[in-house]
Amino acid sequence: MNIFYEEDGGFKVGNILADNTTSLQVENTHGKRSKIKSANVMLRFERPSLSEFLAQAEQTAAEIDVDFLWEASPQEEFEFSALAQEYFGHAPNPIESAGALIRLHGSPMHFYKKGKGRYKAAPPDALKSALASAEKKRLQAEQQERYIAQLIAFHLPAEFADKLSMILYKPDRNTIEVKAVEAACAATHLSAAHLLEKCGALPSIRDFHLNKFLFENFPRGVGFPAVTVEEHPELPLAKVNAFSIDDASTTEIDDAFSIEKLEDGNWRIGIHIAAPSLGIPLNSDIDKIAAQRMSTVYMPGDKITMLPDNVVQAFTLCADKVCSALSLYVEVNEALEIVTSESRIERLHIAANLRHDTLEPLFNEETLAEGKLDYAYAPELKLLFDFANALEAVRGKSSDNSNQQIDYTFHIDNDHVTIGHRLRGSPIDKVVSELMILANSMWGKLLDDNAVPGIYRTQNNGKVKMSTVAAPHQGLGVTHYAWSSSPLRRYVDLVNQRQLISVLRGEPPTYAKNDTALFAILRDFDTAYTTYNEFQRGMERYWCLRWLQQEKITQIDALLLRENLVKIGDIPLVGRVPSIPELPANTKVMLEIVTIDLLDLNFEARYVAQVETPA
């Protein structure tokens, strides 16, 4: 005797070897023996043979019209053999019964399984919905296959146009577009970005990197809502005329300087910082914008400002304007030692905005050594430079410039990049940096002396961190250091400026001791600032690689930093070259540029020769 039985969600046939009432010993067509429960037996039959029965039953099932079968079924629960008799119009033979059962079992949208061999017809509305869903899935599967074929042929499906950001930056793996891209990537051995770039979806790789950053950090765009700058109280007018020193592209001019000769022969040096906190009340619309952005975002050739343009213009220290400022005045003697200091909230006239590109050829180490002072503000700049050197010495820092670091500049003009450099510690750099360190350190001490909380930059054992507790910055050699000199560009500086103004006015501080808002600002700023700096470094790396392509560089000198890590040429580009042999650090080598990948921001180079051995 043969049986047709259900096992593991499917149907099988076998020959009975032993019938133990509740269980059977059977042998399948391949000679394998197994034990099954009697309850799993759907049919018993003599003919045809095992090898023929299942094939004929499946053929019969395929010929059954499932819609007609559904229409012929009763509304209540039924047993499969009863429906088989109704469908065929006669007592079904084993092949027909098995065929009906296979068809019922394989049509879960039409029939719900209720037990072994028992089913119930799906309600009409449920069946209609299930069929519509199945049809939708079928069409989606066809569409997905079409997408895959187009992508493999490097053609971008038209439907992808408005979904590229999602596909590239936050892929939803439940969508057929992402499934198609993943399948095409597997077939072509390309990443999603490289595949879509080959499909023409990335006309600008620079925009690909920028848009990724914007998608993750500025999902609502970089524009500003309309805001109005509030009027602030009239302030006393300082007698000085100040000047600033900034890069040519700077619009957020935070700082300026002034010099007065006193009757006793001393000098009064003024460090003047823009005072936007006077017109940006806490929790105002402008303050909320700044608190959300936390900082201006910089990148070669562009920036995303922390504050709206009309706010910047209201407070930037622009030439030929009278501007509000928080000023630090230090009186110095002939030895350029600080005798007294004073902080004021005031208005002052900005006489000039000096720019690096025009000032650098005039004010540099060579012209200072030669005593050339035949340009605007030369005496003032000479005095500030001497004062900066004195400040540097007080901090315990060396004025030896033999190992100066290089600051690189990027100028972008119609996708053409020019990379320049300026030695860190040059007269311009030293004047600005030393006077900013002085202001930030003295104002940090002012907050601490008055027990008013602020946000400090501290360094201990080489580790720099933000803190609401004053502590030394060992790297700078100062006891206090609270960023306060860039309130148009950094929210921390704006916060500290509010605290400083409260001290000078004798008012309760905006943020009290242990204010949770201050801790939240510190945390959010640290996170945002780290993210923005990483983005800036990434975009600088992109433009370095573009420069190699633009200049058609095939071979270039490189400096071996350690092992196989090299710095390329005279640009801020670092990478690994595995083919470099074991050489001492600081060895100069010649490399061949093999490939450049602007999407991955990487390059492949090959060692050619050793150019110079370090001393």
Sequence and secondary structure as in RCSB ss.txt:
>XXXX:A:sequence
MNIFYEEDGGFKVGNILADNTTSLQVENTHGKRSKIKSANVMLRFERPSLSEFLAQAEQTAAEIDVDFLWEASPQ
EEFEFSALAQEYFGHAPNPIESAGALIRLHGSPMHFYKKGKGRYKAAPPDALKSALASAEKKRLQAEQQERYIAQ
LIAFHLPAEFADKLSMILYKPDRNTIEVKAVEAACAATHLSAAHLLEKCGALPSIRDFHLNKFLFENFPRGVGFP
AVTVEEHPELPLAKVNAFSIDDASTTEIDDAFSIEKLEDGNWRIGIHIAAPSLGIPLNSDIDKIAAQRMSTVYMP
GDKITMLPDNVVQAFTLCADKVCSALSLYVEVNEALEIVTSESRIERLHIAANLRHDTLEPLFNEETLAEGKLDY
AYAPELKLLFDFANALEAVRGKSSDNSNQQIDYTFHIDNDHVTIGHRLRGSPIDKVVSELMILANSMWGKLLDDN
AVPGIYRTQNNGKVKMSTVAAPHQGLGVTHYAWSSSPLRRYVDLVNQRQLISVLRGEPPTYAKNDTALFAILRDF
DTAYTTYNEFQRGMERYWCLRWLQQEKITQIDALLLRENLVKIGDIPLVGRVPSIPELPANTKVMLEIVTIDLLD
LNFEARYVAQVETPA
>XXXX:A:secstr
 EEEEEETTEEEEEEEEEE SSEEEEE TTS EEEEEGGGEEEEE SS HHHHHHHHHHHHHHS HHHHHHHS S
S EEHHHHHHHHHSS   HHHHHHHHHHHHT TTTEEEEETTEEEE  HHHHHHHHHHHHHHHHHHHHHHHHHHH
HHTT   GGGGGGHHHHHHS  TTSHHHHHHHHHHHHHT  HHHHHHHTT  S HHHHHHHHHHHHH TT S   
           EEEEEEEEEE TT     EEEEEEE TTS EEEEEEEE GGGTS TTSHHHHHHHHH B EEET
TEEE SS HHHHHHHS  TTEEEEEEEEEEEE TT  EEEEEEEEEEEEEEEEEEHHHHTTTSSHHHHHHT   S
TTHHHHHHHHHHHHHHHHHTT     TT  EEEEEEEETTEEEEEEEETTSHHHHHHHHHHHHHHHHHHHHHHHT
T    EEEEETTEEEEESS   BTTTTBS     S TTTBHHHHHHHHHHHHHHHT   SS TT HHHHHHHHHH
HHHHHHHHHHHHHHHHHHHHHHHHHTT SEEEEEEEETTEEEETTTTEEEE TT  S  TT EEEEEEEEEETTT
TEEEEEEEEEEE   
